């Protein structure tokens, strides 16, 4: 069977390979409790490369948000709550913003062919 994240061989019955299992374990153990810098340090301590981690965090499974979308949502909500604001950013909201940014669309965006409202 192939790994659902990186498409490498996972084993006869397993859906996730060993490397991706380690990435997921770090995320589940520390998500929402540490910032990006500390999370990178935890991945490095596990002996994981940036490519291995990025492959898992950015893996797309249908229309569901990626793991990076979930992490961003959790960290944003913690930050907002610590600033005294209600944290209501869902992983789906993060996914929607990410996709709108990638396509250059979305509300409030202007394209290079248009003039910005700040341009005199």
Secondary structure as GFF3:
##gff-version 3
##sequence-region A 1 120
A	DSSP	alpha_helix	18	30	.	.	.	ID=ss1
A	DSSP	alpha_helix	36	45	.	.	.	ID=ss2
A	DSSP	alpha_helix	50	57	.	.	.	ID=ss3
A	DSSP	alpha_helix	67	82	.	.	.	ID=ss4
A	DSSP	alpha_helix	91	103	.	.	.	ID=ss5
###
